[in-house]
Protein backbone atom coordinates (compact mmCIF):
# COMPACT_ATOMS: atom_id res chain seq x y z
CA UNK A 1 0.00 0.00 0.00
CA UNK A 2 1.21 3.54 -0.58
CA UNK A 3 0.89 4.52 3.06
CA UNK A 4 3.60 3.80 5.61
CA UNK A 5 2.35 3.19 9.11
CA UNK A 6 4.45 4.75 11.83
CA UNK A 7 5.87 1.43 13.03
CA UNK A 8 6.10 -0.26 9.67
CA UNK A 9 9.51 -1.13 8.29
CA UNK A 10 10.13 -2.22 4.74
CA UNK A 11 13.12 -4.10 3.37
CA UNK A 12 15.00 -1.39 1.53
CA UNK A 13 18.69 -1.07 0.67
CA UNK A 14 19.57 2.62 0.62
CA UNK A 15 23.09 3.93 0.88
CA UNK A 16 23.40 6.09 3.96
CA UNK A 17 26.10 7.88 5.85
CA UNK A 18 26.12 8.60 9.54
CA UNK A 19 28.17 10.56 11.99
CA UNK A 20 28.57 10.39 15.72
CA UNK A 21 29.22 13.83 17.14
CA UNK A 22 32.04 15.52 15.25
CA UNK A 23 33.60 12.25 14.17
CA UNK A 24 34.26 11.22 10.61
CA UNK A 25 31.26 10.27 8.55
CA UNK A 26 30.84 6.50 8.23
CA UNK A 27 29.10 4.68 5.41
CA UNK A 28 26.46 2.03 5.57
CA UNK A 29 23.33 0.68 3.95
CA UNK A 30 19.82 0.34 5.28
CA UNK A 31 18.40 -3.16 5.63
CA UNK A 32 14.93 -1.88 6.40
CA UNK A 33 13.47 1.56 6.91
CA UNK A 34 10.23 3.01 8.19
CA UNK A 35 8.91 6.38 9.27
CA UNK A 36 10.04 5.73 12.83
CA UNK A 37 13.48 4.24 12.38
CA UNK A 38 15.83 1.99 10.44
CA UNK A 39 18.19 -0.96 10.66
CA UNK A 40 21.60 -0.21 9.15
CA UNK A 41 24.40 -2.52 8.10
CA UNK A 42 27.80 -0.88 8.53
CA UNK A 43 31.42 -1.89 9.01
CA UNK A 44 31.85 0.62 11.82
CA UNK A 45 29.18 0.33 14.52
CA UNK A 46 28.14 3.10 16.93
CA UNK A 47 27.55 2.44 20.60
CA UNK A 48 24.23 1.47 22.12
CA UNK A 49 22.32 4.55 23.26
CA UNK A 50 24.49 6.91 21.24
CA UNK A 51 22.97 9.88 19.42
CA UNK A 52 23.94 9.95 15.76
CA UNK A 53 22.99 11.87 12.64
CA UNK A 54 21.85 9.79 9.68
CA UNK A 55 22.36 11.23 6.18
CA UNK A 56 20.14 9.94 3.39
CA UNK A 57 21.01 10.85 -0.19
CA UNK A 58 17.72 12.19 -1.51
CA UNK A 59 16.72 11.34 -5.09
CA UNK A 60 14.64 14.52 -5.28
CA UNK A 61 16.80 17.11 -3.53
CA UNK A 62 20.38 18.35 -3.78
CA UNK A 63 20.96 18.24 -0.05
CA UNK A 64 21.12 15.08 2.02
CA UNK A 65 18.21 14.45 4.34
CA UNK A 66 19.72 14.65 7.84
CA UNK A 67 17.90 12.91 10.64
CA UNK A 68 18.86 12.83 14.32
CA UNK A 69 18.68 9.28 15.71
CA UNK A 70 19.15 7.33 18.88
CA UNK A 71 20.89 3.95 18.60
CA UNK A 72 18.48 1.42 20.09
CA UNK A 73 20.48 -1.75 19.62
CA UNK A 74 23.72 -2.97 18.08
CA UNK A 75 24.65 -6.41 16.75
CA UNK A 76 28.18 -7.51 15.91
CA UNK A 77 26.83 -10.30 13.71
CA UNK A 78 27.12 -13.09 16.25
CA UNK A 79 24.25 -14.96 17.91
CA UNK A 80 22.63 -15.44 14.47
CA UNK A 81 21.61 -11.78 14.21
CA UNK A 82 22.51 -9.67 11.23
CA UNK A 83 25.41 -7.31 11.79
CA UNK A 84 24.36 -3.70 12.12
CA UNK A 85 22.43 -1.34 14.35
CA UNK A 86 18.88 -0.20 14.85
CA UNK A 87 17.98 3.46 15.27
CA UNK A 88 14.90 5.38 16.27
CA UNK A 89 14.40 8.69 14.52
CA UNK A 90 14.24 11.57 16.99
CA UNK A 91 12.07 14.66 16.73
CA UNK A 92 11.32 14.67 13.02
CA UNK A 93 10.02 18.02 11.82
CA UNK A 94 7.07 18.12 9.42
CA UNK A 95 9.52 18.90 6.62
CA UNK A 96 11.78 15.98 7.51
CA UNK A 97 8.80 13.64 7.77
CA UNK A 98 7.51 14.55 4.32
CA UNK A 99 11.03 14.35 2.81
CA UNK A 100 11.54 10.91 4.40
CA UNK A 101 8.12 9.77 3.21
CA UNK A 102 8.93 10.86 -0.35
CA UNK A 103 12.32 9.18 -0.20
CA UNK A 104 10.77 5.89 0.96
CA UNK A 105 8.03 6.12 -1.67
CA UNK A 106 10.61 6.79 -4.40
CA UNK A 107 12.84 3.91 -3.26
CA UNK A 108 9.87 1.55 -3.06
CA UNK A 109 8.76 2.63 -6.51
CA UNK A 110 12.24 2.21 -7.99
CA UNK A 111 12.74 -1.21 -6.42
CA UNK A 112 9.47 -3.15 -6.68
CA UNK A 113 11.32 -6.31 -5.62
CA UNK A 114 11.51 -4.89 -2.11
CA UNK A 115 7.75 -5.02 -1.51
Helices and strands as residue ranges (DSSP letters): E 9-11, E 15-19, E 26-34, E 37-42, E 51-56, E 65-75, E 84-89, H 94-110, G 112-114
